[in-house]
Amino acid sequence: MSKLDPRPNSKPLYSWQELNEYLQLNFKAPGNLETTIDVRNYSMSKDEIIHEAEKQGYKVYEKGEHQLEFK
C-alpha cells in the first residue's frame, strides 16, 4: 500500500467546446494557416480528436508523441 495518494491534477482538462473555440480563434486570425495542441491538455483521446477534426475538414498531423498540428 502506498503511503501517499496520487498527485491531484491541478488544472482541469479542456473539452470539445474549448478545442473548437481555440481552433476557430486561431484559424480566423489573418495569415494563420496552422496551429498545434498538446493532447495531454484535453479530456478526449488523440484518436478521437484526429477523427473528429478530419471529419470537419481539418488536416491533422502528429508532430510528436503528444502534439497534433492542424492545417
N, CA, C and O atoms as a printed pandas DataFrame, in Angstrom:
     atom_number atom_name residue_name chain_id  residue_number  x_coord  y_coord  z_coord
0              1         N          MET        A               1    0.840   -1.176    0.000
1              2        CA          MET        A               1    0.000    0.000    0.000
2              3         C          MET        A               1    0.889    1.245    0.000
3              4         O          MET        A               1    1.877    1.324    0.730
4              5         N          SER        A               2    0.517    2.199   -0.825
5              6        CA          SER        A               2    1.293    3.424   -0.935
6              7         C          SER        A               2    1.067    4.317    0.277
7              8         O          SER        A               2   -0.010    4.322    0.874
8              9         N          LYS        A               3    2.081    5.056    0.621
9             10        CA          LYS        A               3    1.978    5.977    1.747
10            11         C          LYS        A               3    1.390    7.315    1.334
11            12         O          LYS        A               3    0.966    8.105    2.178
12            13         N          LEU        A               4    1.367    7.565    0.030
13            14        CA          LEU        A               4    0.812    8.821   -0.479
14            15         C          LEU        A               4   -0.273    8.535   -1.504
15            16         O          LEU        A               4   -0.224    7.528   -2.212
16            17         N          ASP        A               5   -1.238    9.413   -1.576
17            18        CA          ASP        A               5   -2.236    9.353   -2.637
18            19         C          ASP        A               5   -1.608    9.917   -3.906
19            20         O          ASP        A               5   -0.645   10.680   -3.829
20            21         N          PRO        A               6   -2.136    9.557   -5.070
21            22        CA          PRO        A               6   -1.607   10.135   -6.309
22            23         C          PRO        A               6   -1.720   11.654   -6.312
23            24         O          PRO        A               6   -2.646   12.230   -5.741
24            25         N          ARG        A               7   -0.774   12.270   -6.955
25            26        CA          ARG        A               7   -0.768   13.729   -7.069
26            27         C          ARG        A               7   -2.017   14.173   -7.837
27            28         O          ARG        A               7   -2.273   13.668   -8.930
28            29         N          PRO        A               8   -2.793   15.106   -7.286
29            30        CA          PRO        A               8   -4.000   15.559   -7.986
30            31         C          PRO        A               8   -3.654   16.396   -9.208
31            32         O          PRO        A               8   -2.649   17.107   -9.232
32            33         N          ASN        A               9   -4.499   16.296  -10.213
33            34        CA          ASN        A               9   -4.339   17.118  -11.404
34            35         C          ASN        A               9   -4.815   18.520  -11.045
35            36         O          ASN        A               9   -6.001   18.724  -10.783
36            37         N          SER        A              10   -3.917   19.470  -11.031
37            38        CA          SER        A              10   -4.238   20.806  -10.541
38            39         C          SER        A              10   -5.057   21.636  -11.513
39            40         O          SER        A              10   -5.660   22.631  -11.113
40            41         N          LYS        A              11   -5.090   21.248  -12.784
41            42        CA          LYS        A              11   -5.893   22.016  -13.728
42            43         C          LYS        A              11   -6.818   21.077  -14.484
43            44         O          LYS        A              11   -6.428   19.969  -14.852
44            45         N          PRO        A              12   -8.039   21.525  -14.713
45            46        CA          PRO        A              12   -8.981   20.662  -15.437
46            47         C          PRO        A              12   -8.576   20.520  -16.902
47            48         O          PRO        A              12   -7.910   21.387  -17.467
48            49         N          LEU        A              13   -8.989   19.422  -17.492
49            50        CA          LEU        A              13   -8.695   19.188  -18.892
50            51         C          LEU        A              13   -9.714   19.905  -19.770
51            52         O          LEU        A              13  -10.866   20.090  -19.379
52            53         N          TYR        A              14   -9.275   20.306  -20.964
53            54        CA          TYR        A              14  -10.148   21.003  -21.898
54            55         C          TYR        A              14  -11.126   20.037  -22.552
55            56         O          TYR        A              14  -10.842   18.849  -22.704
56            57         N          SER        A              15  -12.289   20.574  -22.939
57            58        CA          SER        A              15  -13.349   19.792  -23.569
58            59         C          SER        A              15  -13.406   20.079  -25.073
59            60         O          SER        A              15  -12.605   20.846  -25.607
60            61         N          TRP        A              16  -14.381   19.437  -25.747
61            62        CA          TRP        A              16  -14.594   19.699  -27.172
62            63         C          TRP        A              16  -14.876   21.178  -27.415
63            64         O          TRP        A              16  -14.388   21.757  -28.385
64            65         N          GLN        A              17  -15.654   21.777  -26.545
65            66        CA          GLN        A              17  -16.010   23.188  -26.724
66            67         C          GLN        A              17  -14.761   24.072  -26.705
67            68         O          GLN        A              17  -14.616   24.963  -27.542
68            69         N          GLU        A              18  -13.880   23.828  -25.771
69            70        CA          GLU        A              18  -12.657   24.637  -25.692
70            71         C          GLU        A              18  -11.737   24.388  -26.880
71            72         O          GLU        A              18  -11.102   25.318  -27.377
72            73         N          LEU        A              19  -11.661   23.137  -27.341
73            74        CA          LEU        A              19  -10.858   22.844  -28.523
74            75         C          LEU        A              19  -11.437   23.569  -29.741
75            76         O          LEU        A              19  -10.696   24.175  -30.516
76            77         N          ASN        A              20  -12.745   23.506  -29.906
77            78        CA          ASN        A              20  -13.390   24.189  -31.022
78            79         C          ASN        A              20  -13.125   25.693  -30.978
79            80         O          ASN        A              20  -12.769   26.291  -31.994
80            81         N          GLU        A              21  -13.295   26.302  -29.813
81            82        CA          GLU        A              21  -13.053   27.740  -29.670
82            83         C          GLU        A              21  -11.606   28.089  -30.002
83            84         O          GLU        A              21  -11.345   29.095  -30.663
84            85         N          TYR        A              22  -10.670   27.268  -29.548
85            86        CA          TYR        A              22   -9.254   27.508  -29.811
86            87         C          TYR        A              22   -8.966   27.433  -31.309
87            88         O          TYR        A              22   -8.289   28.302  -31.858
88            89         N          LEU        A              23   -9.480   26.393  -31.970
89            90        CA          LEU        A              23   -9.241   26.240  -33.408
90            91         C          LEU        A              23   -9.891   27.371  -34.196
91            92         O          LEU        A              23   -9.276   27.924  -35.108
92            93         N          GLN        A              24  -11.114   27.715  -33.857
93            94        CA          GLN        A              24  -11.810   28.792  -34.568
94            95         C          GLN        A              24  -11.060   30.118  -34.419
95            96         O          GLN        A              24  -10.881   30.849  -35.393
96            97         N          LEU        A              25  -10.635   30.415  -33.221
97            98        CA          LEU        A              25   -9.908   31.662  -32.961
98            99         C          LEU        A              25   -8.615   31.711  -33.767
99           100         O          LEU        A              25   -8.290   32.735  -34.369
100          101         N          ASN        A              26   -7.887   30.612  -33.776
101          102        CA          ASN        A              26   -6.606   30.584  -34.490
102          103         C          ASN        A              26   -6.771   30.647  -36.000
103          104         O          ASN        A              26   -6.017   31.354  -36.670
104          105         N          PHE        A              27   -7.733   29.928  -36.546
105          106        CA          PHE        A              27   -7.878   29.908  -37.999
106          107         C          PHE        A              27   -8.581   31.142  -38.552
107          108         O          PHE        A              27   -8.499   31.412  -39.750
108          109         N          LYS        A              28   -9.263   31.886  -37.709
109          110        CA          LYS        A              28   -9.883   33.130  -38.166
110          111         C          LYS        A              28   -8.899   34.298  -38.138
111          112         O          LYS        A              28   -9.174   35.349  -38.717
112          113         N          ALA        A              29   -7.777   34.130  -37.486
113          114        CA          ALA        A              29   -6.759   35.181  -37.425
114          115         C          ALA        A              29   -6.113   35.324  -38.801
115          116         O          ALA        A              29   -5.782   34.320  -39.433
116          117         N          PRO        A              30   -5.930   36.556  -39.272
117          118        CA          PRO        A              30   -5.318   36.767  -40.593
118          119         C          PRO        A              30   -3.939   36.118  -40.692
119          120         O          PRO        A              30   -3.088   36.295  -39.820
120          121         N          GLY        A              31   -3.737   35.369  -41.767
121          122        CA          GLY        A              31   -2.430   34.775  -42.038
122          123         C          GLY        A              31   -2.107   33.520  -41.262
123          124         O          GLY        A              31   -1.051   32.924  -41.473
124          125         N          ASN        A              32   -2.996   33.095  -40.359
125          126        CA          ASN        A              32   -2.710   31.906  -39.569
126          127         C          ASN        A              32   -3.258   30.686  -40.287
127          128         O          ASN        A              32   -4.473   30.541  -40.426
128          129         N          LEU        A              33   -2.374   29.805  -40.746
129          130        CA          LEU        A              33   -2.777   28.636  -41.522
130          131         C          LEU        A              33   -2.632   27.323  -40.776
131          132         O          LEU        A              33   -3.010   26.270  -41.290
132          133         N          GLU        A              34   -2.087   27.376  -39.569
133          134        CA          GLU        A              34   -1.896   26.151  -38.792
134          135         C          GLU        A              34   -1.821   26.472  -37.312
135          136         O          GLU        A              34   -1.535   27.603  -36.920
136          137         N          THR        A              35   -2.082   25.464  -36.500
137          138        CA          THR        A              35   -1.959   25.591  -35.056
138          139         C          THR        A              35   -1.679   24.226  -34.464
139          140         O          THR        A              35   -1.999   23.206  -35.074
140          141         N          THR        A              36   -1.090   24.196  -33.292
141          142        CA          THR        A              36   -0.690   22.944  -32.653
142          143         C          THR        A              36   -1.269   22.886  -31.245
143          144         O          THR        A              36   -1.356   23.899  -30.551
144          145         N          ILE        A              37   -1.665   21.672  -30.832
145          146        CA          ILE        A              37   -2.137   21.464  -29.461
146          147         C          ILE        A              37   -1.353   20.325  -28.824
147          148         O          ILE        A              37   -0.751   19.497  -29.508
148          149         N          ASP        A              38   -1.377   20.308  -27.508
149          150        CA          ASP        A              38   -0.827   19.209  -26.720
150          151         C          ASP        A              38   -2.026   18.387  -26.245
151          152         O          ASP        A              38   -2.818   18.874  -25.438
152          153         N          VAL        A              39   -2.171   17.166  -26.723
153          154        CA          VAL        A              39   -3.349   16.357  -26.420
154          155         C          VAL        A              39   -3.462   16.008  -24.937
155          156         O          VAL        A              39   -4.540   15.626  -24.481
156          157         N          ARG        A              40   -2.389   16.129  -24.188
157          158        CA          ARG        A              40   -2.452   15.848  -22.743
158          159         C          ARG        A              40   -3.305   16.856  -22.004
159          160         O          ARG        A              40   -3.713   16.613  -20.868
160          161         N          ASN        A              41   -3.586   18.008  -22.649
161          162        CA          ASN        A              41   -4.404   19.044  -22.023
162          163         C          ASN        A              41   -5.900   18.861  -22.276
163          164         O          ASN        A              41   -6.703   19.693  -21.854
164          165         N          TYR        A              42   -6.279   17.781  -22.961
165          166        CA          TYR        A              42   -7.672   17.571  -23.360
166          167         C          TYR        A              42   -8.227   16.287  -22.767
167          168         O          TYR        A              42   -7.498   15.318  -22.552
168          169         N          SER        A              43   -9.524   16.295  -22.506
169          170        CA          SER        A              43  -10.172   15.120  -21.919
170          171         C          SER        A              43  -10.436   14.034  -22.949
171          172         O          SER        A              43  -10.773   12.909  -22.579
172          173         N          MET        A              44  -10.292   14.342  -24.236
173          174        CA          MET        A              44  -10.506   13.370  -25.297
174          175         C          MET        A              44   -9.182   12.716  -25.681
175          176         O          MET        A              44   -8.108   13.275  -25.461
176          177         N          SER        A              45   -9.284   11.526  -26.257
177          178        CA          SER        A              45   -8.068   10.849  -26.697
178          179         C          SER        A              45   -7.556   11.474  -27.996
179          180         O          SER        A              45   -8.287   12.174  -28.697
180          181         N          LYS        A              46   -6.303   11.209  -28.295
181          182        CA          LYS        A              46   -5.692   11.700  -29.530
182          183         C          LYS        A              46   -6.467   11.189  -30.739
183          184         O          LYS        A              46   -6.725   11.945  -31.676
184          185         N          ASP        A              47   -6.836    9.923  -30.725
185          186        CA          ASP        A              47   -7.571    9.341  -31.850
186          187         C          ASP        A              47   -8.946    9.978  -32.032
187          188         O          ASP        A              47   -9.382   10.204  -33.161
188          189         N          GLU        A              48   -9.629   10.267  -30.928
189          190        CA          GLU        A              48  -10.939   10.928  -31.012
190          191         C          GLU        A              48  -10.800   12.313  -31.644
191          192         O          GLU        A              48  -11.598   12.695  -32.500
192          193         N          ILE        A              49   -9.794   13.050  -31.220
193          194        CA          ILE        A              49   -9.573   14.393  -31.739
194          195         C          ILE        A              49   -9.252   14.336  -33.230
195          196         O          ILE        A              49   -9.811   15.106  -34.011
196          197         N          ILE        A              50   -8.369   13.443  -33.628
197          198        CA          ILE        A              50   -7.996   13.318  -35.035
198          199         C          ILE        A              50   -9.216   12.960  -35.874
199          200         O          ILE        A              50   -9.456   13.579  -36.911
200          201         N          HIS        A              51   -9.979   11.980  -35.444
201          202        CA          HIS        A              51  -11.148   11.526  -36.196
202          203         C          HIS        A              51  -12.153   12.668  -36.395
203          204         O          HIS        A              51  -12.609   12.903  -37.514
204          205         N          GLU        A              52  -12.492   13.365  -35.331
205          206        CA          GLU        A              52  -13.483   14.441  -35.421
206          207         C          GLU        A              52  -12.959   15.606  -36.247
207          208         O          GLU        A              52  -13.703   16.184  -37.039
208          209         N          ALA        A              53  -11.700   15.954  -36.075
209          210        CA          ALA        A              53  -11.122   17.075  -36.823
210          211         C          ALA        A              53  -11.103   16.782  -38.325
211          212         O          ALA        A              53  -11.461   17.639  -39.133
212          213         N          GLU        A              54  -10.690   15.580  -38.690
213          214        CA          GLU        A              54  -10.657   15.228  -40.110
214          215         C          GLU        A              54  -12.063   15.183  -40.701
215          216         O          GLU        A              54  -12.263   15.534  -41.864
216          217         N          LYS        A              55  -13.027   14.756  -39.906
217          218        CA          LYS        A              55  -14.424   14.738  -40.331
218          219         C          LYS        A              55  -14.924   16.154  -40.632
219          220         O          LYS        A              55  -15.807   16.339  -41.470
220          221         N          GLN        A              56  -14.363   17.142  -39.953
221          222        CA          GLN        A              56  -14.775   18.531  -40.117
222          223         C          GLN        A              56  -13.880   19.310  -41.088
223          224         O          GLN        A              56  -13.992   20.532  -41.190
224          225         N          GLY        A              57  -12.996   18.608  -41.799
225          226        CA          GLY        A              57  -12.212   19.231  -42.849
226          227         C          GLY        A              57  -10.808   19.680  -42.485
227          228         O          GLY        A              57  -10.107   20.247  -43.323
228          229         N          TYR        A              58  -10.388   19.439  -41.262
229          230        CA          TYR        A              58   -9.014   19.773  -40.873
230          231         C          TYR        A              58   -8.071   18.682  -41.367
231          232         O          TYR        A              58   -8.453   17.517  -41.469
232          233         N          LYS        A              59   -6.850   19.068  -41.668
233          234        CA          LYS        A              59   -5.782   18.105  -41.895
234          235         C          LYS        A              59   -4.999   18.076  -40.589
235          236         O          LYS        A              59   -4.586   19.118  -40.080
236          237         N          VAL        A              60   -4.799   16.881  -40.054
237          238        CA          VAL        A              60   -4.166   16.736  -38.745
238          239         C          VAL        A              60   -2.906   15.898  -38.894
239          240         O          VAL        A              60   -2.916   14.833  -39.511
240          241         N          TYR        A              61   -1.820   16.402  -38.315
241          242        CA          TYR        A              61   -0.523   15.724  -38.371
242          243         C          TYR        A              61    0.004   15.537  -36.959
243          244         O          TYR        A              61   -0.094   16.438  -36.126
244          245         N          GLU        A              62    0.562   14.368  -36.695
245          246        CA          GLU        A              62    1.206   14.130  -35.410
246          247         C          GLU        A              62    2.622   14.674  -35.490
247          248         O          GLU        A              62    3.429   14.213  -36.297
248          249         N          LYS        A              63    2.919   15.658  -34.650
249          250        CA          LYS        A              63    4.254   16.273  -34.650
250          251         C          LYS        A              63    5.156   15.662  -33.595
251          252         O          LYS        A              63    6.360   15.916  -33.577
252          253         N          GLY        A              64    4.592   14.879  -32.740
253          254        CA          GLY        A              64    5.338   14.236  -31.666
254          255         C          GLY        A              64    4.372   13.359  -30.908
255          256         O          GLY        A              64    3.212   13.215  -31.295
256          257         N          GLU        A              65    4.843   12.779  -29.841
257          258        CA          GLU        A              65    4.020   11.842  -29.089
258          259         C          GLU        A              65    2.720   12.478  -28.596
259          260         O          GLU        A              65    1.683   11.815  -28.573
260          261         N          HIS        A              66    2.760   13.735  -28.207
261          262        CA          HIS        A              66    1.588   14.386  -27.638
262          263         C          HIS        A              66    1.149   15.627  -28.413
263          264         O          HIS        A              66    0.247   16.339  -27.971
264          265         N          GLN        A              67    1.758   15.892  -29.535
265          266        CA          GLN        A              67    1.482   17.119  -30.284
266          267         C          GLN        A              67    0.701   16.812  -31.568
267          268         O          GLN        A              67    1.060   15.912  -32.327
268          269         N          LEU        A              68   -0.371   17.577  -31.795
269          270        CA          LEU        A              68   -1.119   17.489  -33.031
270          271         C          LEU        A              68   -1.104   18.851  -33.705
271          272         O          LEU        A              68   -1.369   19.874  -33.074
272          273         N          GLU        A              69   -0.794   18.851  -34.984
273          274        CA          GLU        A              69   -0.801   20.077  -35.766
274          275         C          GLU        A              69   -2.041   20.041  -36.684
275          276         O          GLU        A              69   -2.308   19.049  -37.362
276          277         N          PHE        A              70   -2.767   21.136  -36.677
277          278        CA          PHE        A              70   -3.963   21.272  -37.507
278          279         C          PHE        A              70   -3.666   22.233  -38.639
279          280         O          PHE        A              70   -3.088   23.300  -38.435
280          281         N          LYS        A              71   -4.073   21.836  -39.846
281          282        CA          LYS        A              71   -3.930   22.705  -41.025
282          283         C          LYS        A              71   -5.252   22.733  -41.739
283          284         O          LYS        A              71   -5.386   23.398  -42.766
